[in-house]
Each structure stands twice: as C-alpha cells, then as structure tokens.
Amino acid sequence: MDVSKLMFREGLMAGQRILVTGGGTGLGREMSEAFLKLGATVYICGRRQCKLDETVAELTALHGGKIVGHACDIRDPEAIHAMVDTIWADGGALTGVVNNAAGNFISRTEDLSVNGFNAIADIVMRGTFYVTLDIGKRLIAEKKKASFLSILTTWVWSGSAFVVPSAMSKTAINAMTQSLATEWGRYGLRFNAIAPGLFPTKGMSARLHPGGAGGNSGNNLNPMGRAGEMHELANLAVFLMAPGAEYVNGQTIAIDGAGFQANGGTFYPMLHALGDAEWEQLRAMIKGTNEKDKAERSV
C-alpha cells in the first residue's frame, strides 16, 4: 500500500489498541499497516504464525511502532479467549476490533458438502461472532468504549450465486452489525461494516478467480473502469476506527466504484454457463491452493 495516500494526520490513532483478525495477509494486512502508521498499537491474528511473524517484521521495519502477531484459529472459542487474555495482559482493553478473517471459494452449490459449507461458515459467521462476543463482554464489564468493524461484501444485500456459504455467512454478520449497534450502543460500543468491491489479493484470486474465472466486478464491468486501490479501503477503515466518527453506528458502507449498482457485483454472469469439465478444472486449482496453505500452517 502507498501509505503516502493515507488521508489522515500522523499520530491520529496514538493510544488506540486494535485487533485485526486475518491481519497477516490481504486486506487485513493493509488495514493493519494504516493503523500502525498512524500510531495505533496493532494486534494481528491468523492461523499461520510464520506469516504473522513475516508481516510483523515487515511492517515494523517500515513504520516502527508496536504490532504483535498471535496464532489463533477463530473457529475455536477457547483459543480466542486465551489470545484475548494475552492481549489484555499486554496493556489493557482493546479500543477497536476489525473482524476481517474470512474464507471463500467459488462452487456450484450442488457440488458442496456439509464440510465445505462449514469451512466457510465456521470462520466467517461463527468465528466473527465468537471474537465479538468474547471481547464485547469484557468491554461491557469494564465500561470501556470501542469500535467494531466487519469486512463484508455487497452480497449481503443481494446474495450471490456460486458463493452461497459466504453470502449466507456475511449476511449474518451484517445482521449482527445492525443488531449490536442498537443493543450495545448504550455501552459505548459501535458496530459498522465495509462492503468492498474488487480489491485484488493473492488469496482472493486463487479461490474466487482461479485461472481468470470469477465474478463480474472486474475492471471492464466496473463503472470506474478499475479495481479498488488498497489505500482507499484503508482510509475508510481508519475513518470508522479512529477518534472523530463516534456517531457513525450500525452502517454497512460499500466501497466498490458503484459496481453493485451497475452489475450487482455477483458471480452469476461469468460462471452460470460453465460446464462440468470447467468446474472440475476450477476445483482442482482451488484444492491445490488449499493444500499449499495447509502445508504452510504446519511449518
């Protein structure tokens, strides 16, 4: 990310303590870098300690400050509780949480197994709720204010063919965002969400656009003729998490160049005509990516 394009003054987030789930790679890494650059203490978690260590080393070398990586599988409530205990012991309550960890892959729904569905729902829906509940209960007990931000997608408003587990799970988190914004607002806890359009990352491309297949939110179909740039997403995340926007609550904000208005941002147009052989080829590509990631987690 080109941090020179951050809109905010240096030191804006000094004193802030933010956890970013899935913060070692992709969009999580980009947001973590912005928070760190602006003075926040940042905690990142993910399943691969080696990737977290790499990200911590790179961002510390670039910006200094304090960023700490915690290996944690957010599908496991006990692992979350232990991680948050460690974070609290390292300086007290968090002031912000970014629910960014996710999983997704394209598939015809008739080809899904129960395990395939749960692989997404356990991370996106259940994992996000487990993190939010554990931290939220602590903040309420300690009478501390904080901001929660979830990274969603425009599918929460329309659904999307060929990514049904993700569409269902992200929609549930959108409902959580709006529900807790009202229920927990009285405690000084805010809940908002960002619905990004196409912001290309390595993991996203490997599972949602293998071999160039994928959704209709590409550059040629977007009204602005391009994908999003990472600093644009980071600026929006900073706005929602930093001091000064405390009256923004219960909102899901799209950042997609009006792609949703133009074409729905879904996978249907580009994938509905694929045949059995083409789907088999895509499944093989995605399986290869998953096996590589699993091998890296065991290192």
Stockholm file with secondary structure:
# STOCKHOLM 1.0

chainA/1-299         MDVSKLMFREGLMAGQRILVTGGGTGLGREMSEAFLKLGATVYICGRRQCKLDETVAELTALHGGKIVGHACDIRDPEAIHAMVDTIWADGGALTGVVNNAAGNFISRTEDLSVNGFNAIADIVMRGTFYVTLDIGKRLIAEKKKASFLSILTTWVWSGSAFVVPSAMSKTAINAMTQSLATEWGRYGLRFNAIAPGLFPTKGMSARLHPGGAGGNSGNNLNPMGRAGEMHELANLAVFLMAPGAEYVNGQTIAIDGAGFQANGGTFYPMLHALGDAEWEQLRAMIKGTNEKDKAERSV
#=GR chainA/1-299 SS CCGGGCCSCTTTTTTCEEEEETTTSHHHHHHHHHHHHTTCEEEEEESCHHHHHHHHHHHHHHHCSCEEEEECCTTCHHHHHHHHHHHHHTTSCCSEEEECCCCCCCCCGGGCCHHHHHHHHIIIIIIHHHHHHHHHHHHHHHTCCEEEEEECCTHHHHCCTTCHHHHHHHHHHHHHHHHHHHHSGGGTEEEEEEEECCCCCHHHHHHHSGGGCCCSCSGGGSTTSSCCCHHHHHHHHHHHHSTTCTTCCSCEEEESTTHHHHHTTCSHHHHTTCCHHHHHHHHHHHHHHHHHHHHHHTC
#=GC SS_cons         CCGGGCCSCTTTTTTCEEEEETTTSHHHHHHHHHHHHTTCEEEEEESCHHHHHHHHHHHHHHHCSCEEEEECCTTCHHHHHHHHHHHHHTTSCCSEEEECCCCCCCCCGGGCCHHHHHHHHIIIIIIHHHHHHHHHHHHHHHTCCEEEEEECCTHHHHCCTTCHHHHHHHHHHHHHHHHHHHHSGGGTEEEEEEEECCCCCHHHHHHHSGGGCCCSCSGGGSTTSSCCCHHHHHHHHHHHHSTTCTTCCSCEEEESTTHHHHHTTCSHHHHTTCCHHHHHHHHHHHHHHHHHHHHHHTC
//
